[in-house]
């Protein structure tokens, strides 16, 4: 079926995963990917969250990876954060619907929101991200089948949209700062972005 061959290539990091013997896509902060193919979507999460959403009938599914900008001390920035999070979710959901998914068939699994970013503890970015993604999905009446949120450690996530299978590994012994550096850079980028209507434009 043509719809099942459709892909939204927002994340360009495609490779072959030898562990699972399948095509894979690595999703970095600010990216998402939607596909109807039998493959695996992979990301590593610190304080960011990933929503894995699929049509339980057709198997069309995707994953995003995002963080809310701003902090709790500035009401105007908090409002911007909610708009950004909503946009990040709607972007992927709209692409799912374009790819043949039906809204009534959507189901989700959500991950991330760890308290791992040094210098961001006051704003409690991870908790805010986790609360946002759950609230958003409840508002949109998308059933959350599973969640692994909050905590102190980064996570590596493997998601198979064709079946809905998700594998999560806590990275308790990560010896490098790659995850933190990526999220810090991403956090700075979205803080300096320009909002036009309900859409964030990165400057």
C-alpha positions, 0 to 999 in steps of 0.5 A: 500500500502506498501509504505504508511506503511513505516516510518523513525524513526529518532526521537524516541519520539513517543506518543499519542496526546489526543488533536488530538486523534492520534499518534504523534512524537515530533521532537527535534533539529537535528532530522527529521521524515518521514511517510505515516501514518495519524498522527501528527508531533510536534516540538517547534522552536526558531531560528531553522527552520522546513521544512514540506514537503509532496507528495500532491498526496500520502500523504507521508510527513515529518518534519525536525528541524535544524539550520545552524552552524557558523556565518557571520564573517568567510567565511569558516564557512559560507560555512560549514553552507550551506553544513550542511543545504543542507545535513539536507534537502537532508536527509529528501527529500531522505527519502521521495523519498524512502518512495514512494513520487515523487519529482514532487509532493512535496510541503512545508511549513516552520516555525521558524527562530525567534530571540530568542537565547541570545548570537547569535544576532550578527550572526542573526542565525534565519534570516540566517536559514529562508533565507537558507530554502526558497532559498533551496526550490526555488532552488530545485523547491519545491513549498512553500505553506505557511511560518511563519518565523522570529519574536521574539517568539518561536513557537509550530508547529503541522504538519499533513503530510497526509493532509498538515495541519499545526497549529502554536502557538507563545509562547509569554509567555513561562516561562522556558528556555527549548527551548533556552537550547536545541537550544544552546546545539544543536548549540554547537554540530553542531559547533564542528562537523566534515565535510567529503565531503558533510556530517556532522559527529557529534563528 
